[in-house]
Amino acid sequence: MSIIGKKIVTSYFETKQVNNIKTRIMNNIDWKNLPFGYMKTDYNVRCYYRDGKWGKIETSSSEEISIHMAATCLHYGQEAFEGLKAFRCKDGKIRIFRLEENAARLQSTCRGIMMPELPTELFREMCIQVIKMNERFLPPYGEGASLYLRPLLIGTGAQVGVKPANEYLFMIFVTPVGPYFKGGFMANPYVITRKYDRSAPLGTGVYKVGGNYAASLRAHTEACAGGQYACEFYLDAKEKKYIDEAGAANFFGIKNDTYITPESTSILPSITNKSLMQLAQDMGMKVERRPIAIEELATFEEAGACGTAAVISPIERVDDPEMGTSYNFGKEPGPWSKKLYERLRGIQLGECEDVHNWNTVID
Ligand SMILES: *Cc1c(COP(=O)(O)O)cnc(C)c1O
């Protein structure tokens, strides 16, 4: 970069050099100790929906958005999001895990809260673009870290009466995130919350919308307040008899070589859970999706919470303080949980064969 007076002249080659210098600076990031939090990156990508159609992909280096104060996302919760990860792999390539599944889930959420569906192709193109533009933030292979993609779709059209907006903004930002388990794969205690529900049986629990999280903040804060528990655990809202899910992660239990996960109309269909069900089957386990009564917890040999952030978070214990009961699975992750975790991580990192074609590979 040469500075002539106040004018900054940057050729493409020079930009490359500057980026390389930035890369070197960024390599001072302590990848191993990155939190699961926000870090500013170089660019985000955006696409507006106006006059009944999606526009062109725009890129921005601003962390801010400007929207109308009567936008439906602010008043009536017209907001959907996704979460997926990209990995720098052993062969040097970048892999995005189950992008099409995330696109499909976002489309389902769109139908659920009356927003225009974002085409899978547009979703794919924007994911690839935002990763390429922020490549220097992609953690190197072997550090346990990854690049987290956060797509979000909001109603931006002004509306005072309760109805869907006529304008929307879809955007994706990225942030490097560290390994979920800093001290290795570890089990955590959970607590059943009987005072609060996350979602109603025929409500929006199956959609990935911010409103479900607003509904969970109080339960989550109270559950974690004493420092004793990692997360709250929800029961079905109607009967309070069955297990729904754990905060922002699906539940699974294992016994007699069978992987069992709840069937419920109020839980979010986790893509990690879907993947684990497939892997369990591949490994010769039986897989069951059915209601799980609370008491059945006592019969599981292993239990875990699953989601994009941690893949599997083994459950050490589930306490039900109001009932004075506690279900224990042990401090050490069980053998099946370990195997499933390692296989899924192996596929994400390009170490195991991707037999189901889950990865989008960027060369
Ligand atoms: C996102 C989410 C999950 C996990 O889904 P993945 O696709 O596996 O990341 C589980 N429960 C809730 C409520 C969620 O929002």
The ligand as an ORCA input file, in Angstrom:
! r2SCAN-3c Opt
* xyz 0 1
  C     -30.556    -24.683     17.007
  C     -31.233    -25.444     18.074
  C     -30.904    -26.784     18.375
  C     -29.762    -27.513     17.722
  O     -29.916    -27.668     16.356
  P     -28.667    -28.014     15.445
  O     -29.191    -27.951     14.074
  O     -28.203    -29.363     15.823
  O     -27.630    -26.981     15.742
  C     -31.640    -27.431     19.342
  N     -32.646    -26.819     20.005
  C     -32.964    -25.541     19.758
  C     -34.061    -24.920     20.528
  C     -32.282    -24.810     18.785
  O     -32.614    -23.540     18.548
*
